[in-house]
Amino acid sequence: MKIVPVFVVALVPASLALAVAFGSVDLGPGQLADALLGRGDEIAREIVWSVRAPRALAGFACGGLLALAGALLQVLLRNPLADPAILGVSGGAAAGALAAMLLGV
C-alpha cells in the first residue's frame, strides 16, 4: 500500500477538525468538544453547527467536485491539460452559486 493515499485519508479529518476549531470567536478545546457533542454552551453549539461545520463541509464538497470535474474533463476531452478553470466550468459554477445566494435558494 502506498503512503500517499493513507496520508490523504488521514489529512481530511484533521483539516476538517482544524476548520471547525478556528474562527473569529475563540473556542477552547473543551468548549469545542462539548459543542460537537451537543452539550455545553448554546452559543458555542450554534457557532459550531450553524457556521463552522457547514462552511468546512461545503468547502470540502466544492473542492472535491471541482477535482472530479477536472478529472472528467481530462478523460472526456482526452486532453491532460484540460481543467475546469480554463474551460469556464469554475466560472459557471461561481455564477450559479451567486445566483442561488441572490435568489435565496
C-alpha positions as CSV (number, residue, x, y, z in Angstrom):
1,M,0.0,0.0,0.0
2,K,1.3,3.4,-0.9
3,I,1.8,6.0,1.8
4,V,0.2,8.9,-0.2
5,P,-3.5,7.6,-0.1
6,V,-3.1,6.8,3.6
7,F,-1.7,10.3,4.2
8,V,-4.6,11.9,2.3
9,V,-7.2,9.9,4.1
10,A,-5.7,10.9,7.4
11,L,-5.4,14.6,6.4
12,V,-9.1,15.0,5.5
13,P,-10.5,14.6,9.1
14,A,-7.6,16.6,10.5
15,S,-8.2,19.5,8.2
16,L,-11.9,19.3,8.9
17,A,-11.2,19.4,12.6
18,L,-8.9,22.5,12.2
19,A,-11.6,24.2,10.0
20,V,-14.2,23.7,12.8
21,A,-11.8,24.6,15.6
22,F,-10.6,28.0,14.4
23,G,-12.7,31.1,13.7
24,S,-13.3,34.7,14.7
25,V,-14.7,33.5,18.1
26,D,-12.2,31.8,20.2
27,L,-13.5,28.4,21.5
28,G,-11.3,26.4,23.8
29,P,-10.8,22.7,23.2
30,G,-13.2,21.8,25.9
31,Q,-15.9,24.2,24.6
32,L,-15.4,22.8,21.1
33,A,-15.7,19.2,22.2
34,D,-18.8,20.0,24.2
35,A,-20.3,21.8,21.2
36,L,-19.6,18.9,18.9
37,L,-21.2,16.5,21.3
38,G,-24.3,18.7,21.7
39,R,-23.5,19.7,25.3
40,G,-22.3,22.9,27.0
41,D,-22.9,26.5,25.9
42,E,-25.7,27.1,23.4
43,I,-23.8,29.9,21.7
44,A,-20.8,27.6,21.1
45,R,-23.1,24.9,19.7
46,E,-24.7,27.4,17.4
47,I,-21.4,28.7,16.2
48,V,-20.0,25.2,15.5
49,W,-23.1,23.6,14.0
50,S,-24.6,26.6,12.1
51,V,-21.5,28.4,10.9
52,R,-18.2,26.5,11.1
53,A,-19.2,22.9,10.3
54,P,-21.4,23.7,7.2
55,R,-18.7,26.0,5.9
56,A,-16.0,23.4,6.3
57,L,-18.1,20.7,4.7
58,A,-19.2,23.0,1.8
59,G,-15.5,23.8,1.2
60,F,-14.6,20.1,1.0
61,A,-17.5,19.3,-1.2
62,C,-16.7,22.2,-3.6
63,G,-13.1,21.2,-3.8
64,G,-13.9,17.5,-4.3
65,L,-16.4,18.3,-7.0
66,L,-14.0,20.7,-8.9
67,A,-11.4,17.9,-8.8
68,L,-13.9,15.5,-10.2
69,A,-14.9,17.9,-12.9
70,G,-11.3,18.4,-13.8
71,A,-10.7,14.6,-14.0
72,L,-13.8,14.1,-16.1
73,L,-12.9,16.8,-18.5
74,Q,-9.4,15.4,-18.9
75,V,-10.9,11.9,-19.7
76,L,-13.7,13.1,-21.9
77,L,-11.7,15.6,-23.9
78,R,-8.6,13.3,-24.0
79,N,-6.5,16.4,-23.0
80,P,-4.3,16.1,-19.9
81,L,-4.2,19.9,-19.7
82,A,-7.9,20.5,-19.6
83,D,-9.2,21.8,-16.3
84,P,-12.4,23.5,-15.1
85,A,-10.9,27.0,-14.8
86,I,-9.6,27.0,-18.3
87,L,-12.8,25.8,-19.9
88,G,-15.1,28.1,-17.9
89,V,-16.7,25.4,-15.7
90,S,-15.5,27.1,-12.5
91,G,-16.8,30.5,-13.6
92,G,-20.1,29.0,-14.5
93,A,-20.3,27.3,-11.1
94,A,-19.4,30.6,-9.4
95,A,-22.1,32.4,-11.3
96,G,-24.6,29.7,-10.4
97,A,-23.7,29.9,-6.7
98,L,-24.0,33.7,-6.8
99,A,-27.5,33.4,-8.4
100,A,-28.5,31.0,-5.8
101,M,-27.4,33.3,-3.0
102,L,-29.1,36.3,-4.5
103,L,-32.4,34.4,-5.1
104,G,-32.2,33.0,-1.5
105,V,-32.2,29.3,-2.6
